[in-house]
Amino acid sequence: MHGSPLLIAHLLALAVYLGSTVYVAMLLEVAGKQAADAVQRRHRLAEIFRVYSPLTIAVLLVVVMTGAWSLTDVKQSLGPRYTAYAVGLVPKLSWAFLLIMNATYVTLGLGFRLVRADQGGLPVTEAALRSMKMRLRVGLWLSVVFVLITACMSAAVPA
């Protein structure tokens, strides 16, 4: 996969995910600060997640598919030696799994809920919005940590 279009797509999608996640995590701290009430603050957050959620679902799909596709080529080229290679992949793929699960929670479990509540005009309290922001903050930064660990694990996988 070295230098291939597959690797470039994989790394580019990962960079887009990491960059957008860090950006949204930082934006979470200032978005809606000057809004008059919780409804307006939630609306500002919903505007962010209307873009972030579909973007991250798409780029993580690219990351997963390009990674899986590259493993098919590696398996074919290594033949019986692939088992030893795959054992080295277990830690990396475990962290990647945690990343996907956490990103799904942030995007589908929290982000879409926030957007739907805003679209439906549901009531929101300051306490509920603070709680939602805290869960988003923790989830977003956990995703960043999982990406960085997964990337570091890539260096540990034997070539």
Phi and psi in degrees as GROMACS dihedral restraints (atoms count N, CA, C in turn):
[ dihedral_restraints ]
;  ai    aj    ak    al  type     phi  dphi    fc
    3     4     5     6     1   -60.6    20    10
    4     5     6     7     1   124.4    20    10
    6     7     8     9     1    73.5    20    10
    7     8     9    10     1     2.8    20    10
    9    10    11    12     1   -83.8    20    10
   10    11    12    13     1   160.9    20    10
   12    13    14    15     1   -59.0    20    10
   13    14    15    16     1   -29.5    20    10
   15    16    17    18     1   -64.6    20    10
   16    17    18    19     1   -44.5    20    10
   18    19    20    21     1   -64.7    20    10
   19    20    21    22     1   -42.3    20    10
   21    22    23    24     1   -62.0    20    10
   22    23    24    25     1   -44.4    20    10
   24    25    26    27     1   -63.6    20    10
   25    26    27    28     1   -41.2    20    10
   27    28    29    30     1   -60.6    20    10
   28    29    30    31     1   -51.2    20    10
   30    31    32    33     1   -69.7    20    10
   31    32    33    34     1   -37.5    20    10
   33    34    35    36     1   -64.8    20    10
   34    35    36    37     1   -44.0    20    10
   36    37    38    39     1   -64.1    20    10
   37    38    39    40     1   -39.9    20    10
   39    40    41    42     1   -65.1    20    10
   40    41    42    43     1   -40.0    20    10
   42    43    44    45     1   -65.2    20    10
   43    44    45    46     1   -40.4    20    10
   45    46    47    48     1   -63.4    20    10
   46    47    48    49     1   -42.9    20    10
   48    49    50    51     1   -62.9    20    10
   49    50    51    52     1   -49.8    20    10
   51    52    53    54     1   -62.0    20    10
   52    53    54    55     1   -47.4    20    10
   54    55    56    57     1   -62.2    20    10
   55    56    57    58     1   -44.8    20    10
   57    58    59    60     1   -69.2    20    10
   58    59    60    61     1   -33.6    20    10
   60    61    62    63     1   -69.6    20    10
   61    62    63    64     1   -44.4    20    10
   63    64    65    66     1   -62.1    20    10
   64    65    66    67     1   -44.3    20    10
   66    67    68    69     1   -59.5    20    10
   67    68    69    70     1   -47.7    20    10
   69    70    71    72     1   -67.4    20    10
   70    71    72    73     1   -38.6    20    10
   72    73    74    75     1   -61.1    20    10
   73    74    75    76     1   -39.1    20    10
   75    76    77    78     1   -75.2    20    10
   76    77    78    79     1   -38.1    20    10
   78    79    80    81     1   -65.1    20    10
   79    80    81    82     1   -30.6    20    10
   81    82    83    84     1   -57.2    20    10
   82    83    84    85     1   -31.1    20    10
   84    85    86    87     1   -72.7    20    10
   85    86    87    88     1   -27.4    20    10
   87    88    89    90     1  -113.2    20    10
   88    89    90    91     1   -18.2    20    10
   90    91    92    93     1   -63.8    20    10
   91    92    93    94     1   124.6    20    10
   93    94    95    96     1    80.3    20    10
   94    95    96    97     1     4.9    20    10
   96    97    98    99     1   -57.8    20    10
   97    98    99   100     1   -34.9    20    10
   99   100   101   102     1   -97.1    20    10
  100   101   102   103     1     6.6    20    10
  102   103   104   105     1   -72.0    20    10
  103   104   105   106     1   150.8    20    10
  105   106   107   108     1   -70.4    20    10
  106   107   108   109     1   -34.0    20    10
  108   109   110   111     1  -146.9    20    10
  109   110   111   112     1   177.6    20    10
  111   112   113   114     1   -63.5    20    10
  112   113   114   115     1   -34.3    20    10
  114   115   116   117     1   -64.1    20    10
  115   116   117   118     1   -43.8    20    10
  117   118   119   120     1   -69.1    20    10
  118   119   120   121     1   -37.6    20    10
  120   121   122   123     1   -64.1    20    10
  121   122   123   124     1   -43.1    20    10
  123   124   125   126     1   -62.6    20    10
  124   125   126   127     1   -38.5    20    10
  126   127   128   129     1   -61.1    20    10
  127   128   129   130     1   -42.3    20    10
  129   130   131   132     1   -64.5    20    10
  130   131   132   133     1   -40.8    20    10
  132   133   134   135     1   -65.7    20    10
  133   134   135   136     1   -40.2    20    10
  135   136   137   138     1   -62.4    20    10
  136   137   138   139     1   -36.6    20    10
  138   139   140   141     1   -60.4    20    10
  139   140   141   142     1   -38.8    20    10
  141   142   143   144     1   -66.3    20    10
  142   143   144   145     1   -47.5    20    10
  144   145   146   147     1   -75.8    20    10
  145   146   147   148     1   -17.0    20    10
  147   148   149   150     1   -63.4    20    10
  148   149   150   151     1   -29.4    20    10
  150   151   152   153     1   -94.4    20    10
  151   152   153   154     1   -46.2    20    10
  153   154   155   156     1   -61.8    20    10
  154   155   156   157     1   -45.9    20    10
  156   157   158   159     1   -60.4    20    10
  157   158   159   160     1   -54.6    20    10
  159   160   161   162     1   -65.0    20    10
  160   161   162   163     1   -34.7    20    10
  162   163   164   165     1   -61.7    20    10
  163   164   165   166     1   -47.9    20    10
  165   166   167   168     1   -71.0    20    10
  166   167   168   169     1   -33.9    20    10
  168   169   170   171     1   -61.2    20    10
  169   170   171   172     1   -44.3    20    10
  171   172   173   174     1   -65.2    20    10
  172   173   174   175     1   -47.3    20    10
  174   175   176   177     1   -71.0    20    10
  175   176   177   178     1   -33.5    20    10
  177   178   179   180     1   -68.9    20    10
  178   179   180   181     1   -32.3    20    10
  180   181   182   183     1   -62.8    20    10
  181   182   183   184     1   -42.0    20    10
  183   184   185   186     1   -62.4    20    10
  184   185   186   187     1   -43.6    20    10
  186   187   188   189     1   -60.4    20    10
  187   188   189   190     1   -48.2    20    10
  189   190   191   192     1   -64.4    20    10
  190   191   192   193     1   -46.5    20    10
  192   193   194   195     1   -68.4    20    10
  193   194   195   196     1   -40.7    20    10
  195   196   197   198     1   -69.2    20    10
  196   197   198   199     1   -35.4    20    10
  198   199   200   201     1   -64.6    20    10
  199   200   201   202     1   -46.0    20    10
  201   202   203   204     1   -64.7    20    10
  202   203   204   205     1   -41.9    20    10
  204   205   206   207     1   -62.9    20    10
  205   206   207   208     1   -40.4    20    10
  207   208   209   210     1   -67.9    20    10
  208   209   210   211     1   -32.2    20    10
  210   211   212   213     1   -65.7    20    10
  211   212   213   214     1   -31.1    20    10
  213   214   215   216     1   -62.2    20    10
  214   215   216   217     1   -44.4    20    10
  216   217   218   219     1   -65.6    20    10
  217   218   219   220     1   -40.4    20    10
  219   220   221   222     1   -64.6    20    10
  220   221   222   223     1   -43.5    20    10
  222   223   224   225     1   -60.2    20    10
  223   224   225   226     1   -42.4    20    10
  225   226   227   228     1   -66.3    20    10
  226   227   228   229     1   -41.2    20    10
  228   229   230   231     1   -75.3    20    10
  229   230   231   232     1   -30.3    20    10
  231   232   233   234     1   -86.5    20    10
  232   233   234   235     1   -24.6    20    10
  234   235   236   237     1    61.7    20    10
  235   236   237   238     1  -128.9    20    10
  237   238   239   240     1   -66.8    20    10
  238   239   240   241     1   -19.9    20    10
  240   241   242   243     1   -76.2    20    10
  241   242   243   244     1    -5.8    20    10
  243   244   245   246     1   -62.7    20    10
  244   245   246   247     1   -32.9    20    10
  246   247   248   249     1   -58.8    20    10
  247   248   249   250     1   -45.6    20    10
  249   250   251   252     1   -63.6    20    10
  250   251   252   253     1   -39.4    20    10
  252   253   254   255     1   -64.6    20    10
  253   254   255   256     1   -43.0    20    10
  255   256   257   258     1   -64.7    20    10
  256   257   258   259     1   -34.6    20    10
  258   259   260   261     1   -60.8    20    10
  259   260   261   262     1   -38.2    20    10
  261   262   263   264     1   -68.3    20    10
  262   263   264   265     1   -21.8    20    10
  264   265   266   267     1   -81.7    20    10
  265   266   267   268     1   -18.2    20    10
  267   268   269   270     1   -55.2    20    10
  268   269   270   271     1   -49.0    20    10
  270   271   272   273     1   -61.3    20    10
  271   272   273   274     1   -43.8    20    10
  273   274   275   276     1   -62.7    20    10
  274   275   276   277     1   -46.7    20    10
  276   277   278   279     1   -68.0    20    10
  277   278   279   280     1   -27.6    20    10
  279   280   281   282     1   -66.6    20    10
  280   281   282   283     1   -44.3    20    10
  282   283   284   285     1   -66.8    20    10
  283   284   285   286     1   -37.3    20    10
  285   286   287   288     1   -63.1    20    10
  286   287   288   289     1   -39.1    20    10
  288   289   290   291     1   -61.6    20    10
  289   290   291   292     1   -45.4    20    10
  291   292   293   294     1   -61.0    20    10
  292   293   294   295     1   -39.0    20    10
  294   295   296   297     1   -61.4    20    10
  295   296   297   298     1   -48.7    20    10
  297   298   299   300     1   -62.9    20    10
  298   299   300   301     1   -42.7    20    10
  300   301   302   303     1   -63.9    20    10
  301   302   303   304     1   -44.2    20    10
  303   304   305   306     1   -67.4    20    10
  304   305   306   307     1   -42.8    20    10
  306   307   308   309     1   -63.3    20    10
  307   308   309   310     1   -37.0    20    10
  309   310   311   312     1   -64.7    20    10
  310   311   312   313     1   -41.4    20    10
  312   313   314   315     1   -61.6    20    10
  313   314   315   316     1   -46.4    20    10
  315   316   317   318     1   -63.3    20    10
  316   317   318   319     1   -45.8    20    10
  318   319   320   321     1   -76.0    20    10
  319   320   321   322     1   -54.0    20    10
  321   322   323   324     1   -87.0    20    10
  322   323   324   325     1   -40.6    20    10
  324   325   326   327     1   -75.1    20    10
  325   326   327   328     1   -35.6    20    10
  327   328   329   330     1  -112.0    20    10
  328   329   330   331     1   -52.1    20    10
  330   331   332   333     1   -61.1    20    10
  331   332   333   334     1   -49.8    20    10
  333   334   335   336     1   -66.1    20    10
  334   335   336   337     1   -34.9    20    10
  336   337   338   339     1   -62.8    20    10
  337   338   339   340     1   -42.1    20    10
  339   340   341   342     1   -62.7    20    10
  340   341   342   343     1   -45.4    20    10
  342   343   344   345     1   -65.3    20    10
  343   344   345   346     1   -45.0    20    10
  345   346   347   348     1   -64.8    20    10
  346   347   348   349     1   -39.0    20    10
  348   349   350   351     1   -63.7    20    10
  349   350   351   352     1   -39.5    20    10
  351   352   353   354     1   -67.5    20    10
  352   353   354   355     1   -45.0    20    10
  354   355   356   357     1   -63.0    20    10
  355   356   357   358     1   -35.9    20    10
  357   358   359   360     1   -82.9    20    10
  358   359   360   361     1    -5.4    20    10
  360   361   362   363     1    65.1    20    10
  361   362   363   364     1    30.2    20    10
  363   364   365   366     1   -67.8    20    10
  364   365   366   367     1   149.0    20    10
  366   367   368   369     1   -67.7    20    10
  367   368   369   370     1   151.4    20    10
  369   370   371   372     1  -142.7    20    10
  370   371   372   373     1   139.8    20    10
  372   373   374   375     1  -102.9    20    10
  373   374   375   376     1   163.9    20    10
  375   376   377   378     1   -60.8    20    10
  376   377   378   379     1   -41.5    20    10
  378   379   380   381     1   -64.6    20    10
  379   380   381   382     1   -43.1    20    10
  381   382   383   384     1   -64.9    20    10
  382   383   384   385     1   -40.2    20    10
  384   385   386   387     1   -67.9    20    10
  385   386   387   388     1   -40.7    20    10
  387   388   389   390     1   -60.3    20    10
  388   389   390   391     1   -42.6    20    10
  390   391   392   393     1   -63.1    20    10
  391   392   393   394     1   -44.4    20    10
  393   394   395   396     1   -62.3    20    10
  394   395   396   397     1   -44.5    20    10
  396   397   398   399     1   -62.7    20    10
  397   398   399   400     1   -37.7    20    10
  399   400   401   402     1   -66.1    20    10
  400   401   402   403     1   -43.8    20    10
  402   403   404   405     1   -64.5    20    10
  403   404   405   406     1   -39.4    20    10
  405   406   407   408     1   -64.4    20    10
  406   407   408   409     1   -45.0    20    10
  408   409   410   411     1   -58.5    20    10
  409   410   411   412     1   -50.3    20    10
  411   412   413   414     1   -62.6    20    10
  412   413   414   415     1   -45.1    20    10
  414   415   416   417     1   -63.2    20    10
  415   416   417   418     1   -42.8    20    10
  417   418   419   420     1   -64.6    20    10
  418   419   420   421     1   -46.6    20    10
  420   421   422   423     1   -69.9    20    10
  421   422   423   424     1   -32.2    20    10
  423   424   425   426     1   -62.4    20    10
  424   425   426   427     1   -40.4    20    10
  426   427   428   429     1   -60.2    20    10
  427   428   429   430     1   -41.9    20    10
  429   430   431   432     1   -60.7    20    10
  430   431   432   433     1   -45.8    20    10
  432   433   434   435     1   -61.4    20    10
  433   434   435   436     1   -44.1    20    10
  435   436   437   438     1   -63.5    20    10
  436   437   438   439     1   -38.5    20    10
  438   439   440   441     1   -62.8    20    10
  439   440   441   442     1   -46.5    20    10
  441   442   443   444     1   -65.5    20    10
  442   443   444   445     1   -41.1    20    10
  444   445   446   447     1   -64.3    20    10
  445   446   447   448     1   -44.6    20    10
  447   448   449   450     1   -60.6    20    10
  448   449   450   451     1   -41.9    20    10
  450   451   452   453     1   -64.4    20    10
  451   452   453   454     1   -40.2    20    10
  453   454   455   456     1   -66.6    20    10
  454   455   456   457     1   -34.5    20    10
  456   457   458   459     1   -66.4    20    10
  457   458   459   460     1   -25.3    20    10
  459   460   461   462     1   -62.5    20    10
  460   461   462   463     1   -35.0    20    10
  462   463   464   465     1   -69.2    20    10
  463   464   465   466     1   -24.8    20    10
  465   466   467   468     1   -84.5    20    10
  466   467   468   469     1   -13.3    20    10
  468   469   470   471     1   -76.5    20    10
  469   470   471   472     1   128.2    20    10
  471   472   473   474     1   -64.2    20    10
  472   473   474   475     1   142.0    20    10
